[in-house]
Amino acid sequence: MKLDQLHPHQHAIILQHHAEGAIRQRLMDLGLLPQTLIKLVRYAPFGDPIQVKVGRASVSLRIAEAKMVSVELLENRAESKE
């Protein structure tokens, strides 16, 4: 599944990036690394961008960038409201 397919408050583990070049580097600089826990916080009112939480950092991503990140949903933490 892709990062843009998560619903608010769902947790996932990042599996891999499908981006290249500067976009891939930006995602990695923001902390979106493979095997990292990520939480979708919310979508903007018109759906783009999204806000995610990686560690203690809150990051905004465009939907186009989120579509390049493969994640595995963590079912048991899907409704946790940290």
PyMOL Python script that loads the backbone (N, CA, C, O; Angstrom):
from pymol import cmd

cmd.read_pdbstr("""\
ATOM      1  N   MET A   1       0.845  -1.168   0.000  1.00  0.00           N
ATOM      2  CA  MET A   1       0.000   0.000   0.000  1.00  0.00           C
ATOM      3  C   MET A   1       0.893   1.234   0.000  1.00  0.00           C
ATOM      4  O   MET A   1       2.040   1.182   0.442  1.00  0.00           O
ATOM      5  N   LYS A   2       0.369   2.316  -0.488  1.00  0.00           N
ATOM      6  CA  LYS A   2       1.120   3.568  -0.561  1.00  0.00           C
ATOM      7  C   LYS A   2       0.728   4.481   0.609  1.00  0.00           C
ATOM      8  O   LYS A   2      -0.366   4.363   1.160  1.00  0.00           O
ATOM      9  N   LEU A   3       1.623   5.378   0.973  1.00  0.00           N
ATOM     10  CA  LEU A   3       1.404   6.287   2.089  1.00  0.00           C
ATOM     11  C   LEU A   3       0.144   7.134   1.917  1.00  0.00           C
ATOM     12  O   LEU A   3      -0.536   7.430   2.899  1.00  0.00           O
ATOM     13  N   ASP A   4      -0.173   7.523   0.698  1.00  0.00           N
ATOM     14  CA  ASP A   4      -1.357   8.366   0.472  1.00  0.00           C
ATOM     15  C   ASP A   4      -2.669   7.608   0.677  1.00  0.00           C
ATOM     16  O   ASP A   4      -3.734   8.226   0.684  1.00  0.00           O
ATOM     17  N   GLN A   5      -2.619   6.285   0.843  1.00  0.00           N
ATOM     18  CA  GLN A   5      -3.820   5.474   1.033  1.00  0.00           C
ATOM     19  C   GLN A   5      -4.197   5.281   2.500  1.00  0.00           C
ATOM     20  O   GLN A   5      -5.251   4.722   2.801  1.00  0.00           O
ATOM     21  N   LEU A   6      -3.344   5.738   3.407  1.00  0.00           N
ATOM     22  CA  LEU A   6      -3.659   5.635   4.826  1.00  0.00           C
ATOM     23  C   LEU A   6      -4.779   6.603   5.187  1.00  0.00           C
ATOM     24  O   LEU A   6      -5.008   7.600   4.503  1.00  0.00           O
ATOM     25  N   HIS A   7      -5.465   6.286   6.272  1.00  0.00           N
ATOM     26  CA  HIS A   7      -6.485   7.167   6.820  1.00  0.00           C
ATOM     27  C   HIS A   7      -5.891   7.881   8.033  1.00  0.00           C
ATOM     28  O   HIS A   7      -4.926   7.390   8.619  1.00  0.00           O
ATOM     29  N   PRO A   8      -6.447   9.023   8.419  1.00  0.00           N
ATOM     30  CA  PRO A   8      -5.921   9.724   9.593  1.00  0.00           C
ATOM     31  C   PRO A   8      -5.855   8.810  10.819  1.00  0.00           C
ATOM     32  O   PRO A   8      -6.756   8.010  11.071  1.00  0.00           O
ATOM     33  N   HIS A   9      -4.776   8.952  11.562  1.00  0.00           N
ATOM     34  CA  HIS A   9      -4.469   8.225  12.795  1.00  0.00           C
ATOM     35  C   HIS A   9      -4.027   6.789  12.570  1.00  0.00           C
ATOM     36  O   HIS A   9      -3.859   6.053  13.543  1.00  0.00           O
ATOM     37  N   GLN A  10      -3.832   6.364  11.340  1.00  0.00           N
ATOM     38  CA  GLN A  10      -3.306   5.032  11.095  1.00  0.00           C
ATOM     39  C   GLN A  10      -1.784   5.067  11.128  1.00  0.00           C
ATOM     40  O   GLN A  10      -1.154   6.032  10.696  1.00  0.00           O
ATOM     41  N   HIS A  11      -1.216   3.995  11.648  1.00  0.00           N
ATOM     42  CA  HIS A  11       0.233   3.836  11.716  1.00  0.00           C
ATOM     43  C   HIS A  11       0.682   2.825  10.675  1.00  0.00           C
ATOM     44  O   HIS A  11      -0.060   1.914  10.307  1.00  0.00           O
ATOM     45  N   ALA A  12       1.906   3.003  10.210  1.00  0.00           N
ATOM     46  CA  ALA A  12       2.470   2.079   9.229  1.00  0.00           C
ATOM     47  C   ALA A  12       3.988   2.067   9.370  1.00  0.00           C
ATOM     48  O   ALA A  12       4.581   2.927  10.022  1.00  0.00           O
ATOM     49  N   ILE A  13       4.588   1.081   8.750  1.00  0.00           N
ATOM     50  CA  ILE A  13       6.046   0.991   8.651  1.00  0.00           C
ATOM     51  C   ILE A  13       6.416   1.279   7.207  1.00  0.00           C
ATOM     52  O   ILE A  13       5.821   0.720   6.285  1.00  0.00           O
ATOM     53  N   ILE A  14       7.387   2.139   7.009  1.00  0.00           N
ATOM     54  CA  ILE A  14       7.853   2.445   5.655  1.00  0.00           C
ATOM     55  C   ILE A  14       8.638   1.244   5.131  1.00  0.00           C
ATOM     56  O   ILE A  14       9.555   0.753   5.789  1.00  0.00           O
ATOM     57  N   LEU A  15       8.268   0.781   3.944  1.00  0.00           N
ATOM     58  CA  LEU A  15       8.961  -0.351   3.325  1.00  0.00           C
ATOM     59  C   LEU A  15      10.049   0.118   2.370  1.00  0.00           C
ATOM     60  O   LEU A  15      11.197  -0.317   2.462  1.00  0.00           O
ATOM     61  N   GLN A  16       9.678   1.018   1.443  1.00  0.00           N
ATOM     62  CA  GLN A  16      10.654   1.518   0.474  1.00  0.00           C
ATOM     63  C   GLN A  16      10.133   2.755  -0.233  1.00  0.00           C
ATOM     64  O   GLN A  16       8.949   3.084  -0.159  1.00  0.00           O
ATOM     65  N   HIS A  17      11.042   3.432  -0.920  1.00  0.00           N
ATOM     66  CA  HIS A  17      10.705   4.607  -1.736  1.00  0.00           C
ATOM     67  C   HIS A  17      10.757   4.199  -3.199  1.00  0.00           C
ATOM     68  O   HIS A  17      11.581   3.374  -3.593  1.00  0.00           O
ATOM     69  N   HIS A  18       9.886   4.773  -3.989  1.00  0.00           N
ATOM     70  CA  HIS A  18       9.925   4.567  -5.433  1.00  0.00           C
ATOM     71  C   HIS A  18      10.335   5.846  -6.140  1.00  0.00           C
ATOM     72  O   HIS A  18      10.254   5.940  -7.365  1.00  0.00           O
ATOM     73  N   ALA A  19      10.774   6.826  -5.370  1.00  0.00           N
ATOM     74  CA  ALA A  19      11.221   8.105  -5.928  1.00  0.00           C
ATOM     75  C   ALA A  19      12.698   8.014  -6.288  1.00  0.00           C
ATOM     76  O   ALA A  19      13.415   7.117  -5.845  1.00  0.00           O
ATOM     77  N   GLU A  20      13.125   8.968  -7.102  1.00  0.00           N
ATOM     78  CA  GLU A  20      14.532   9.038  -7.489  1.00  0.00           C
ATOM     79  C   GLU A  20      15.037  10.457  -7.329  1.00  0.00           C
ATOM     80  O   GLU A  20      14.253  11.400  -7.226  1.00  0.00           O
ATOM     81  N   GLY A  21      16.338  10.600  -7.311  1.00  0.00           N
ATOM     82  CA  GLY A  21      16.976  11.906  -7.327  1.00  0.00           C
ATOM     83  C   GLY A  21      16.649  12.771  -6.126  1.00  0.00           C
ATOM     84  O   GLY A  21      16.675  12.314  -4.983  1.00  0.00           O
ATOM     85  N   ALA A  22      16.340  14.032  -6.406  1.00  0.00           N
ATOM     86  CA  ALA A  22      16.127  15.031  -5.361  1.00  0.00           C
ATOM     87  C   ALA A  22      14.919  14.712  -4.478  1.00  0.00           C
ATOM     88  O   ALA A  22      14.942  14.983  -3.277  1.00  0.00           O
ATOM     89  N   ILE A  23      13.876  14.145  -5.058  1.00  0.00           N
ATOM     90  CA  ILE A  23      12.685  13.816  -4.259  1.00  0.00           C
ATOM     91  C   ILE A  23      13.020  12.703  -3.264  1.00  0.00           C
ATOM     92  O   ILE A  23      12.628  12.771  -2.098  1.00  0.00           O
ATOM     93  N   ARG A  24      13.730  11.700  -3.715  1.00  0.00           N
ATOM     94  CA  ARG A  24      14.142  10.618  -2.818  1.00  0.00           C
ATOM     95  C   ARG A  24      15.005  11.167  -1.691  1.00  0.00           C
ATOM     96  O   ARG A  24      14.827  10.796  -0.531  1.00  0.00           O
ATOM     97  N   GLN A  25      15.927  12.036  -2.025  1.00  0.00           N
ATOM     98  CA  GLN A  25      16.802  12.620  -1.008  1.00  0.00           C
ATOM     99  C   GLN A  25      16.005  13.464  -0.019  1.00  0.00           C
ATOM    100  O   GLN A  25      16.283  13.429   1.180  1.00  0.00           O
ATOM    101  N   ARG A  26      15.014  14.225  -0.501  1.00  0.00           N
ATOM    102  CA  ARG A  26      14.177  15.046   0.373  1.00  0.00           C
ATOM    103  C   ARG A  26      13.403  14.175   1.352  1.00  0.00           C
ATOM    104  O   ARG A  26      13.333  14.490   2.540  1.00  0.00           O
ATOM    105  N   LEU A  27      12.817  13.076   0.862  1.00  0.00           N
ATOM    106  CA  LEU A  27      12.078  12.178   1.741  1.00  0.00           C
ATOM    107  C   LEU A  27      12.987  11.602   2.821  1.00  0.00           C
ATOM    108  O   LEU A  27      12.592  11.506   3.983  1.00  0.00           O
ATOM    109  N   MET A  28      14.181  11.225   2.446  1.00  0.00           N
ATOM    110  CA  MET A  28      15.123  10.673   3.403  1.00  0.00           C
ATOM    111  C   MET A  28      15.581  11.739   4.397  1.00  0.00           C
ATOM    112  O   MET A  28      15.724  11.452   5.586  1.00  0.00           O
ATOM    113  N   ASP A  29      15.809  12.954   3.929  1.00  0.00           N
ATOM    114  CA  ASP A  29      16.199  14.055   4.815  1.00  0.00           C
ATOM    115  C   ASP A  29      15.112  14.374   5.835  1.00  0.00           C
ATOM    116  O   ASP A  29      15.408  14.803   6.950  1.00  0.00           O
ATOM    117  N   LEU A  30      13.855  14.164   5.451  1.00  0.00           N
ATOM    118  CA  LEU A  30      12.729  14.417   6.350  1.00  0.00           C
ATOM    119  C   LEU A  30      12.511  13.272   7.342  1.00  0.00           C
ATOM    120  O   LEU A  30      11.647  13.368   8.213  1.00  0.00           O
ATOM    121  N   GLY A  31      13.278  12.202   7.220  1.00  0.00           N
ATOM    122  CA  GLY A  31      13.184  11.089   8.150  1.00  0.00           C
ATOM    123  C   GLY A  31      12.362   9.914   7.662  1.00  0.00           C
ATOM    124  O   GLY A  31      12.146   8.962   8.413  1.00  0.00           O
ATOM    125  N   LEU A  32      11.901   9.956   6.431  1.00  0.00           N
ATOM    126  CA  LEU A  32      11.115   8.852   5.877  1.00  0.00           C
ATOM    127  C   LEU A  32      12.065   7.786   5.343  1.00  0.00           C
ATOM    128  O   LEU A  32      12.332   7.704   4.144  1.00  0.00           O
ATOM    129  N   LEU A  33      12.562   6.982   6.263  1.00  0.00           N
ATOM    130  CA  LEU A  33      13.534   5.943   5.938  1.00  0.00           C
ATOM    131  C   LEU A  33      12.869   4.573   6.051  1.00  0.00           C
ATOM    132  O   LEU A  33      11.934   4.406   6.834  1.00  0.00           O
ATOM    133  N   PRO A  34      13.338   3.593   5.283  1.00  0.00           N
ATOM    134  CA  PRO A  34      12.783   2.242   5.398  1.00  0.00           C
ATOM    135  C   PRO A  34      12.858   1.730   6.839  1.00  0.00           C
ATOM    136  O   PRO A  34      13.813   2.012   7.563  1.00  0.00           O
ATOM    137  N   GLN A  35      11.842   0.978   7.237  1.00  0.00           N
ATOM    138  CA  GLN A  35      11.691   0.384   8.565  1.00  0.00           C
ATOM    139  C   GLN A  35      11.403   1.421   9.659  1.00  0.00           C
ATOM    140  O   GLN A  35      11.610   1.146  10.841  1.00  0.00           O
ATOM    141  N   THR A  36      10.927   2.607   9.270  1.00  0.00           N
ATOM    142  CA  THR A  36      10.575   3.660  10.218  1.00  0.00           C
ATOM    143  C   THR A  36       9.060   3.690  10.413  1.00  0.00           C
ATOM    144  O   THR A  36       8.297   3.545   9.458  1.00  0.00           O
ATOM    145  N   LEU A  37       8.637   3.880  11.656  1.00  0.00           N
ATOM    146  CA  LEU A  37       7.222   4.005  11.975  1.00  0.00           C
ATOM    147  C   LEU A  37       6.730   5.382  11.542  1.00  0.00           C
ATOM    148  O   LEU A  37       7.404   6.386  11.775  1.00  0.00           O
ATOM    149  N   ILE A  38       5.563   5.433  10.916  1.00  0.00           N
ATOM    150  CA  ILE A  38       4.986   6.688  10.439  1.00  0.00           C
ATOM    151  C   ILE A  38       3.500   6.687  10.766  1.00  0.00           C
ATOM    152  O   ILE A  38       2.854   5.639  10.765  1.00  0.00           O
ATOM    153  N   LYS A  39       2.968   7.862  11.043  1.00  0.00           N
ATOM    154  CA  LYS A  39       1.547   8.005  11.352  1.00  0.00           C
ATOM    155  C   LYS A  39       0.975   9.101  10.476  1.00  0.00           C
ATOM    156  O   LYS A  39       1.542  10.191  10.392  1.00  0.00           O
ATOM    157  N   LEU A  40      -0.138   8.823   9.826  1.00  0.00           N
ATOM    158  CA  LEU A  40      -0.824   9.864   9.061  1.00  0.00           C
ATOM    159  C   LEU A  40      -1.661  10.675  10.045  1.00  0.00           C
ATOM    160  O   LEU A  40      -2.552  10.138  10.703  1.00  0.00           O
ATOM    161  N   VAL A  41      -1.372  11.954  10.139  1.00  0.00           N
ATOM    162  CA  VAL A  41      -2.070  12.818  11.083  1.00  0.00           C
ATOM    163  C   VAL A  41      -3.356  13.340  10.470  1.00  0.00           C
ATOM    164  O   VAL A  41      -4.435  13.185  11.041  1.00  0.00           O
ATOM    165  N   ARG A  42      -3.233  13.967   9.289  1.00  0.00           N
ATOM    166  CA  ARG A  42      -4.428  14.513   8.640  1.00  0.00           C
ATOM    167  C   ARG A  42      -4.141  14.910   7.205  1.00  0.00           C
ATOM    168  O   ARG A  42      -2.994  15.067   6.785  1.00  0.00           O
ATOM    169  N   TYR A  43      -5.236  15.065   6.471  1.00  0.00           N
ATOM    170  CA  TYR A  43      -5.193  15.613   5.118  1.00  0.00           C
ATOM    171  C   TYR A  43      -5.554  17.088   5.196  1.00  0.00           C
ATOM    172  O   TYR A  43      -6.342  17.478   6.057  1.00  0.00           O
ATOM    173  N   ALA A  44      -5.001  17.912   4.324  1.00  0.00           N
ATOM    174  CA  ALA A  44      -5.406  19.306   4.231  1.00  0.00           C
ATOM    175  C   ALA A  44      -6.861  19.361   3.756  1.00  0.00           C
ATOM    176  O   ALA A  44      -7.359  18.377   3.209  1.00  0.00           O
ATOM    177  N   PRO A  45      -7.547  20.480   3.952  1.00  0.00           N
ATOM    178  CA  PRO A  45      -8.967  20.564   3.578  1.00  0.00           C
ATOM    179  C   PRO A  45      -9.283  20.125   2.146  1.00  0.00           C
ATOM    180  O   PRO A  45     -10.337  19.532   1.913  1.00  0.00           O
ATOM    181  N   PHE A  46      -8.418  20.394   1.203  1.00  0.00           N
ATOM    182  CA  PHE A  46      -8.675  19.985  -0.177  1.00  0.00           C
ATOM    183  C   PHE A  46      -7.917  18.713  -0.549  1.00  0.00           C
ATOM    184  O   PHE A  46      -7.822  18.370  -1.728  1.00  0.00           O
ATOM    185  N   GLY A  47      -7.370  18.002   0.464  1.00  0.00           N
ATOM    186  CA  GLY A  47      -6.735  16.718   0.245  1.00  0.00           C
ATOM    187  C   GLY A  47      -5.247  16.743  -0.027  1.00  0.00           C
ATOM    188  O   GLY A  47      -4.623  15.682  -0.058  1.00  0.00           O
ATOM    189  N   ASP A  48      -4.658  17.890  -0.221  1.00  0.00           N
ATOM    190  CA  ASP A  48      -3.231  17.976  -0.528  1.00  0.00           C
ATOM    191  C   ASP A  48      -2.682  19.257   0.068  1.00  0.00           C
ATOM    192  O   ASP A  48      -3.201  20.327  -0.250  1.00  0.00           O
ATOM    193  N   PRO A  49      -1.680  19.212   0.899  1.00  0.00           N
ATOM    194  CA  PRO A  49      -0.796  18.106   1.268  1.00  0.00           C
ATOM    195  C   PRO A  49      -1.367  17.297   2.436  1.00  0.00           C
ATOM    196  O   PRO A  49      -2.475  17.536   2.915  1.00  0.00           O
ATOM    197  N   ILE A  50      -0.547  16.320   2.872  1.00  0.00           N
ATOM    198  CA  ILE A  50      -0.899  15.547   4.055  1.00  0.00           C
ATOM    199  C   ILE A  50       0.123  15.852   5.138  1.00  0.00           C
ATOM    200  O   ILE A  50       1.241  16.284   4.856  1.00  0.00           O
ATOM    201  N   GLN A  51      -0.275  15.623   6.371  1.00  0.00           N
ATOM    202  CA  GLN A  51       0.636  15.777   7.503  1.00  0.00           C
ATOM    203  C   GLN A  51       0.894  14.402   8.077  1.00  0.00           C
ATOM    204  O   GLN A  51      -0.042  13.657   8.368  1.00  0.00           O
ATOM    205  N   VAL A  52       2.164  14.063   8.243  1.00  0.00           N
ATOM    206  CA  VAL A  52       2.545  12.793   8.840  1.00  0.00           C
ATOM    207  C   VAL A  52       3.467  13.056  10.020  1.00  0.00           C
ATOM    208  O   VAL A  52       4.107  14.104  10.114  1.00  0.00           O
ATOM    209  N   LYS A  53       3.519  12.087  10.909  1.00  0.00           N
ATOM    210  CA  LYS A  53       4.421  12.177  12.046  1.00  0.00           C
ATOM    211  C   LYS A  53       5.434  11.054  11.925  1.00  0.00           C
ATOM    212  O   LYS A  53       5.078   9.879  11.825  1.00  0.00           O
ATOM    213  N   VAL A  54       6.701  11.436  11.936  1.00  0.00           N
ATOM    214  CA  VAL A  54       7.811  10.487  11.868  1.00  0.00           C
ATOM    215  C   VAL A  54       8.668  10.756  13.091  1.00  0.00           C
ATOM    216  O   VAL A  54       9.308  11.803  13.189  1.00  0.00           O
ATOM    217  N   GLY A  55       8.683   9.815  14.023  1.00  0.00           N
ATOM    218  CA  GLY A  55       9.373  10.072  15.285  1.00  0.00           C
ATOM    219  C   GLY A  55       8.679  11.218  15.993  1.00  0.00           C
ATOM    220  O   GLY A  55       7.465  11.177  16.193  1.00  0.00           O
ATOM    221  N   ARG A  56       9.432  12.243  16.376  1.00  0.00           N
ATOM    222  CA  ARG A  56       8.847  13.424  17.008  1.00  0.00           C
ATOM    223  C   ARG A  56       8.579  14.547  16.020  1.00  0.00           C
ATOM    224  O   ARG A  56       8.036  15.589  16.386  1.00  0.00           O
ATOM    225  N   ALA A  57       8.957  14.335  14.778  1.00  0.00           N
ATOM    226  CA  ALA A  57       8.808  15.369  13.746  1.00  0.00           C
ATOM    227  C   ALA A  57       7.453  15.280  13.056  1.00  0.00           C
ATOM    228  O   ALA A  57       6.946  14.191  12.787  1.00  0.00           O
ATOM    229  N   SER A  58       6.886  16.428  12.778  1.00  0.00           N
ATOM    230  CA  SER A  58       5.663  16.519  12.000  1.00  0.00           C
ATOM    231  C   SER A  58       6.049  17.065  10.630  1.00  0.00           C
ATOM    232  O   SER A  58       6.692  18.111  10.533  1.00  0.00           O
ATOM    233  N   VAL A  59       5.658  16.358   9.573  1.00  0.00           N
ATOM    234  CA  VAL A  59       6.111  16.672   8.220  1.00  0.00           C
ATOM    235  C   VAL A  59       4.911  16.783   7.289  1.00  0.00           C
ATOM    236  O   VAL A  59       3.971  15.993   7.384  1.00  0.00           O
ATOM    237  N   SER A  60       4.943  17.758   6.393  1.00  0.00           N
ATOM    238  CA  SER A  60       3.924  17.884   5.348  1.00  0.00           C
ATOM    239  C   SER A  60       4.491  17.360   4.040  1.00  0.00           C
ATOM    240  O   SER A  60       5.616  17.684   3.659  1.00  0.00           O
ATOM    241  N   LEU A  61       3.698  16.547   3.361  1.00  0.00           N
ATOM    242  CA  LEU A  61       4.101  15.970   2.071  1.00  0.00           C
ATOM    243  C   LEU A  61       3.018  16.198   1.043  1.00  0.00           C
ATOM    244  O   LEU A  61       1.829  16.171   1.358  1.00  0.00           O
ATOM    245  N   ARG A  62       3.436  16.421  -0.183  1.00  0.00           N
ATOM    246  CA  ARG A  62       2.474  16.457  -1.285  1.00  0.00           C
ATOM    247  C   ARG A  62       1.975  15.040  -1.535  1.00  0.00           C
ATOM    248  O   ARG A  62       2.680  14.066  -1.268  1.00  0.00           O
ATOM    249  N   ILE A  63       0.768  14.934  -2.044  1.00  0.00           N
ATOM    250  CA  ILE A  63       0.206  13.619  -2.372  1.00  0.00           C
ATOM    251  C   ILE A  63       1.107  12.900  -3.376  1.00  0.00           C
ATOM    252  O   ILE A  63       1.310  11.691  -3.272  1.00  0.00           O
ATOM    253  N   ALA A  64       1.646  13.638  -4.345  1.00  0.00           N
ATOM    254  CA  ALA A  64       2.533  13.033  -5.347  1.00  0.00           C
ATOM    255  C   ALA A  64       3.753  12.392  -4.689  1.00  0.00           C
ATOM    256  O   ALA A  64       4.222  11.351  -5.150  1.00  0.00           O
ATOM    257  N   GLU A  65       4.273  12.993  -3.622  1.00  0.00           N
ATOM    258  CA  GLU A  65       5.403  12.415  -2.906  1.00  0.00           C
ATOM    259  C   GLU A  65       4.959  11.207  -2.082  1.00  0.00           C
ATOM    260  O   GLU A  65       5.665  10.201  -2.022  1.00  0.00           O
ATOM    261  N   ALA A  66       3.798  11.306  -1.454  1.00  0.00           N
ATOM    262  CA  ALA A  66       3.290  10.210  -0.631  1.00  0.00           C
ATOM    263  C   ALA A  66       3.018   8.966  -1.465  1.00  0.00           C
ATOM    264  O   ALA A  66       3.145   7.846  -0.970  1.00  0.00           O
ATOM    265  N   LYS A  67       2.645   9.155  -2.724  1.00  0.00           N
ATOM    266  CA  LYS A  67       2.385   8.017  -3.607  1.00  0.00           C
ATOM    267  C   LYS A  67       3.650   7.238  -3.945  1.00  0.00           C
ATOM    268  O   LYS A  67       3.570   6.124  -4.463  1.00  0.00           O
ATOM    269  N   MET A  68       4.806   7.805  -3.661  1.00  0.00           N
ATOM    270  CA  MET A  68       6.081   7.163  -3.965  1.00  0.00           C
ATOM    271  C   MET A  68       6.641   6.370  -2.789  1.00  0.00           C
ATOM    272  O   MET A  68       7.735   5.814  -2.876  1.00  0.00           O
ATOM    273  N   VAL A  69       5.888   6.319  -1.686  1.00  0.00           N
ATOM    274  CA  VAL A  69       6.371   5.638  -0.483  1.00  0.00           C
ATOM    275  C   VAL A  69       5.477   4.436  -0.201  1.00  0.00           C
ATOM    276  O   VAL A  69       4.280   4.588   0.045  1.00  0.00           O
ATOM    277  N   SER A  70       6.062   3.243  -0.237  1.00  0.00           N
ATOM    278  CA  SER A  70       5.334   2.014   0.095  1.00  0.00           C
ATOM    279  C   SER A  70       5.385   1.797   1.599  1.00  0.00           C
ATOM    280  O   SER A  70       6.437   1.928   2.224  1.00  0.00           O
ATOM    281  N   VAL A  71       4.225   1.460   2.175  1.00  0.00           N
ATOM    282  CA  VAL A  71       4.140   1.234   3.610  1.00  0.00           C
ATOM    283  C   VAL A  71       3.377  -0.053   3.896  1.00  0.00           C
ATOM    284  O   VAL A  71       2.655  -0.571   3.044  1.00  0.00           O
ATOM    285  N   GLU A  72       3.552  -0.553   5.104  1.00  0.00           N
ATOM    286  CA  GLU A  72       2.785  -1.698   5.599  1.00  0.00           C
ATOM    287  C   GLU A  72       1.975  -1.220   6.791  1.00  0.00           C
ATOM    288  O   GLU A  72       2.538  -0.757   7.783  1.00  0.00           O
ATOM    289  N   LEU A  73       0.663  -1.331   6.699  1.00  0.00           N
ATOM    290  CA  LEU A  73      -0.240  -0.867   7.740  1.00  0.00           C
ATOM    291  C   LEU A  73      -0.071  -1.714   8.994  1.00  0.00           C
ATOM    292  O   LEU A  73       0.027  -2.939   8.927  1.00  0.00           O
ATOM    293  N   LEU A  74      -0.038  -1.037  10.137  1.00  0.00           N
ATOM    294  CA  LEU A  74      -0.013  -1.719  11.429  1.00  0.00           C
ATOM    295  C   LEU A  74      -1.429  -1.703  11.978  1.00  0.00           C
ATOM    296  O   LEU A  74      -1.868  -0.698  12.537  1.00  0.00           O
ATOM    297  N   GLU A  75      -2.127  -2.781  11.825  1.00  0.00           N
ATOM    298  CA  GLU A  75      -3.544  -2.869  12.206  1.00  0.00           C
ATOM    299  C   GLU A  75      -3.785  -2.595  13.678  1.00  0.00           C
ATOM    300  O   GLU A  75      -4.740  -1.901  14.028  1.00  0.00           O
ATOM    301  N   ASN A  76      -2.937  -3.128  14.549  1.00  0.00           N
ATOM    302  CA  ASN A  76      -3.186  -3.014  15.972  1.00  0.00           C
ATOM    303  C   ASN A  76      -2.994  -1.596  16.510  1.00  0.00           C
ATOM    304  O   ASN A  76      -3.382  -1.322  17.645  1.00  0.00           O
ATOM    305  N   ARG A  77      -2.411  -0.697  15.733  1.00  0.00           N
ATOM    306  CA  ARG A  77      -2.226   0.681  16.170  1.00  0.00           C
ATOM    307  C   ARG A  77      -3.054   1.653  15.340  1.00  0.00           C
ATOM    308  O   ARG A  77      -2.879   2.865  15.462  1.00  0.00           O
ATOM    309  N   ALA A  78      -3.946   1.149  14.503  1.00  0.00           N
ATOM    310  CA  ALA A  78      -4.671   1.977  13.555  1.00  0.00           C
ATOM    311  C   ALA A  78      -5.489   3.071  14.199  1.00  0.00           C
ATOM    312  O   ALA A  78      -5.606   4.148  13.614  1.00  0.00           O
ATOM    313  N   GLU A  79      -6.054   2.862  15.353  1.00  0.00           N
ATOM    314  CA  GLU A  79      -6.923   3.861  15.956  1.00  0.00           C
ATOM    315  C   GLU A  79      -6.286   4.572  17.144  1.00  0.00           C
ATOM    316  O   GLU A  79      -6.972   5.314  17.847  1.00  0.00           O
ATOM    317  N   SER A  80      -5.005   4.366  17.387  1.00  0.00           N
ATOM    318  CA  SER A  80      -4.335   5.024  18.495  1.00  0.00           C
ATOM    319  C   SER A  80      -4.295   6.531  18.283  1.00  0.00           C
ATOM    320  O   SER A  80      -3.941   6.991  17.198  1.00  0.00           O
ATOM    321  N   LYS A  81      -4.652   7.298  19.295  1.00  0.00           N
ATOM    322  CA  LYS A  81      -4.682   8.756  19.197  1.00  0.00           C
ATOM    323  C   LYS A  81      -3.570   9.340  20.067  1.00  0.00           C
ATOM    324  O   LYS A  81      -3.849   9.845  21.155  1.00  0.00           O
ATOM    325  N   GLU A  82      -2.337   9.283  19.620  1.00  0.00           N
ATOM    326  CA  GLU A  82      -1.202   9.774  20.402  1.00  0.00           C
ATOM    327  C   GLU A  82      -1.299  11.253  20.634  1.00  0.00           C
ATOM    328  O   GLU A  82      -0.426  11.835  21.277  1.00  0.00           O
TER     329      GLU A  82
END
""", "prot")
cmd.dss("prot")
cmd.show_as("cartoon", "prot")
cmd.util.cbc("prot")
cmd.orient("prot")
